[in-house]
Every structure is written in C-alpha cells, then in structure tokens.
Amino acid sequence: MDIFKKCYDYDLPDRVKQLGVYPFFKIFDSGEQSELTLDGKKIYMMGSNNYLGLTQDTRVKEASINAIKKYGTGCSGSRFMNGTLKLHIELEEKLAKFLNKEACIAFSTGFQANLGIIPAVAGKGDYIIGDRTNHASIVEGCRLSFAKLIKYKHSDMEDLERILKSLPDDKGKLIITDGVFSMEGEICNLPKIVELAKKYKARVMVDDAHGVGVIGPNGRGTAAYYDLEDEVDLIVGTFSKSFASLGGFVVGCSEVINHAMHLSRSFIFSASISPSNAAAALEAIKILESERERISRVNENARFFKAGLESIGLDCGESKTPIIPIMIRDDMKTFFVTKKLLDNGVYVNPVIPPAVPEGESLLRTSVTAIQTKDQLEEILAIIKTVFSEYE
C-alpha cells in the first residue's frame, strides 16, 4: 500500500470549503493589533495571543531592528556550538530573575521547550502524570521521553491522587499541567497539585505560556498567582504571546537547567533564537516590568468582555483570564458562526476536536491590553446580532 494513501484520501477540508465556511489560514493584510485588515476590510481581532499589545510597540520593533543591525539575521548554529550570543545570556538571566528561579534555558520555539525539557528530566522507568487537556507540545514531549504517561481527568484532583497513590514509591514522578488552559482560559488548581506532589514525592512542572505576563503579581504567572513560586520546580513559557516575539523558555534550579542544556535534543540540534526575536522578547519583559498597568488593563478588559457575553446568554465556562471561550458544542455550527462573525467584522478562533474533547467545540476569544471599551462594546453588539440568528 502507498504510504501516501491516507493523504490522498483526506478530504475533510475540501468538504468544509465546499460549504463556504472553511475558517483556517486566513491571510491578513496588516500586522497583529486590535484592528487589522483582511482582503481590504477592517476586522476586529478577537483571536490573538498578543495579550499585552506589544507586537506593534515601537520600542519592541526598534530593539528587534537594532539587534539585526548588530548581530545580523541569524546565528547560523545551535546554542551548543557557535550560536550563543551575549543577547541570549542576557535574556535568560532576565527571565530567571523575573520568575524568581535560579536559571533559564531559552529554546527557538515554545513547542521545542516542552519537546526539550520533558525528555531531559523524565526517562524510561519514570512516570509523568498530566492533565488530560494539556497542550499538544506537552503530549509530544512526553512521547519523546519514554517515560510512562498517565493522564488524569481535567482538573480532577481526586483522579490525580488516585493515580499518584497507585505508583511505586521508588520511581521518579513528574506532574505536568498547563497553568492557564489555552482553550478554556481556566487556571489550574495549583495549590492542590503542589499538596499532592509533596505527599507522593513528585515534582511539578507548569506550562505557563498563557499565564506569564497576564496573571499573578507583576505578571509572573500561575505560580505567583497562588504564591507558590518556591513549590513549582519547572516553569515553561513562550515569547510568542505576552512577549511579542518567537521562542520558548524553561526556568528552574541551576542543576536541572544545566542538565537540559547538555542533553535536550531540541536545544542542542536546533539553531538558536534569532537576534531579532531575542531582543524583542527582552524589550517586552522590560516594558512589562515598567508598565504594570498593562496587566491590569488586559484583565479589566477580560472581565468586561466576559460579562458582556454572559449578558447575551452565552456560556463562557469558568475562565478567569483574557481567554474567554464561547461554548458551541457542535462542530459545523462552530464553523458557520465563525464565518458569520467574520462577515460582520469580528475574527474569532473556531476550536474543534482534537483540540478540545468531542462535543465541546467552542469559539476561542481573547482580549488584549490595547483594546478600548468602545471597541469591545461594538464587538459585543456584533456577536449579539449574529447569535440571535441561531436561537
């Protein structure tokens, strides 16, 4: 049999396109901001991870441009060999200090951060216990580790304890959870996770891609939000959201980070972060530290927008973050509503299985610090009009 047969037979996108509601790979005419253009038409962006609104900040862009002028467009090698710049070290030191950890390792993408750190600390004979809705990059990192992965029901602490209780005392155990779940916007129950980790001698890793820069004192993320920074062993993050760039990182104790720097395959065998991306992320962190009102503003916008959606009668789940889902629970309806909203000038992200469980399709909306109340009110009015047609 031809190994490509599955590719030739794959026709789901074509069938959705024939219905005129295919929602993916839109080509925008302008950069990431609260309003942009699609095919020359003004669109409100309600599907971005640009939480602090820094992707168009002049200071971030200038830092990126200046780094290109100084270092060029790339490093032409991995960090392990010829690809380490003083800029990378400055960025890692800044992040470690910002998140109150001893050391940091920066990866070329957030996905690679999980692909790299998980196999570096968990291997054959160890156990990884992960939330069932953890990000795909965590799942792939677990597969590469050769450790035994056991998933607990989403945010179900009784199920987590049941699993931990069943594991051998003499085996290594790592609990991994998203800090803020990327589709639902929920914050994990970190206090209980830490309590169970202590009870059953496990380590804790939090992927805080959607938490750092958004929640917790000074935007330090989920561990800081719960005042548990000293109790979380590893924090994974990304530069592609609040930090307006591209790349990923892990912070933790110096011994673990040193181990990862010498054994992580996605770190050793990938080219290092480009100078422009590293400089942009570093500048974004500096702005976050000096303009903490951005954190207040994005969360105020989130509360305002969620209250508005709920006043329309929409189910927004348990989100307490700038990620605000609109539960649809039907795949095709999700596509049709997405198309109707876009036709009326509002871009949202349609989310269907396997990104969410079967029967849990949703529209993923997200707010930023640079949106105004007037913009959000206009967006809410459009959403109300569109959903009234589906009652």
Secondary structure by P-SEA (a helix, b strand, c coil): cccccccccccaaaaaaaaccccccccccccccccccccccccccccccccccccccaaaaaaaaaaaaccccccccccccccccaaaaaaaaaaaaaaccccccccccaaaaaaccccccccccbbbbbcccccaaaaaaaaaaccbbbbcccccaaaaaaaaaaccccbbbbbbbcccccccccccaaaaaaaaaaaacbbbbbbccccccccccccccccccccccccccbbbbbcccccccccccccccaaaaaaaaaccccccccccccaaaaaaaaaaaaaaaaccaaaaaaaaaaaaaaaaaaaaccccccccccccccccccaaaaaaaaaaaaaacbbbbbbccccccccbbbbbbbbcccccaaaaaaaaaaaaaaaaaac
